């Protein structure tokens, strides 16, 4: 988990390290080591609500495999959105 307000990153084993960069009101949950599949949560700057963004990475090895990769990415994103 990335906590920009605290300026820390905590891995699955519970080990915490300091982050470089500007602090902010953002949490990121990484679902892989590279952070390509992640959920970002932050407060709205103008409204009393929380905003969230999901990013799913699915590599495409050839142009003809693009549609299949999109379907795989959507299924992964749907699962993350539903808490799977």
C-alpha positions in Angstrom: 0.0 0.0 0.0 1.2 3.5 -0.9 0.2 6.2 1.6 1.1 9.5 0.1 -0.1 11.5 3.1 2.3 9.6 5.4 5.0 9.3 2.7 5.3 5.5 3.1 5.0 2.3 1.2 4.1 -0.9 3.0 4.6 -4.3 1.3 2.5 -7.5 1.9 5.0 -8.7 4.6 4.4 -5.4 6.6 7.8 -3.9 5.8 7.5 -0.1 5.5 9.8 2.2 3.5 9.9 6.0 3.0 8.7 7.4 -0.4 10.3 10.2 -2.3 8.2 12.9 -3.8 5.4 15.2 -2.7 3.0 14.0 0.0 -0.7 14.1 -0.8 -4.1 12.7 0.2 -3.8 9.5 -1.9 -3.8 5.8 -1.1 -2.7 3.2 -3.7 -3.1 -0.5 -3.3 -0.8 -2.5 -5.6 -1.8 -6.0 -6.6 1.5 -6.9 -8.2 5.2 -6.0 -7.5 5.4 -3.5 -10.3 2.3 -1.6 -9.4 0.8 -2.0 -12.9 -2.5 -3.5 -11.4 -3.6 -1.0 -8.7 -6.5 0.7 -7.0 -6.0 4.4 -6.2 -8.3 6.2 -3.7 -8.4 9.9 -3.0 -10.8 12.5 -1.6 -12.5 14.8 -4.1 -11.0 18.3 -4.1 -14.4 20.0 -4.6 -17.1 17.6 -3.3 -17.7 15.6 -0.1 -16.9 12.2 -1.6 -14.1 9.7 -2.2 -12.9 9.0 -5.8 -11.3 5.7 -6.8 -9.5 4.6 -9.9 -8.6 1.0 -11.0 -5.7 0.3 -13.4 -5.3 -3.2 -14.9 -2.3 -4.2 -17.1 -2.6 -6.9 -19.6 0.3 -7.3 -22.1 -0.5 -7.6 -25.8 2.0 -9.7 -27.8 0.5 -9.1 -31.2 -2.0 -6.8 -32.8 -4.5 -9.6 -33.4 -4.5 -10.4 -29.7 -5.7 -6.9 -28.6 -9.4 -7.8 -28.3 -8.6 -10.9 -26.1 -6.3 -8.7 -23.9 -9.0 -6.1 -23.5 -11.5 -8.8 -22.4 -9.0 -10.2 -19.9 -8.3 -6.8 -18.5 -12.0 -6.0 -18.1 -12.6 -9.2 -16.2 -9.7 -8.4 -13.9 -11.0 -4.9 -13.4 -14.5 -6.1 -12.7 -13.2 -8.6 -10.1 -11.2 -5.9 -8.4 -14.2 -3.6 -8.3 -16.4 -6.3 -6.8 -13.8 -7.1 -4.1 -12.7 -10.5 -5.6 
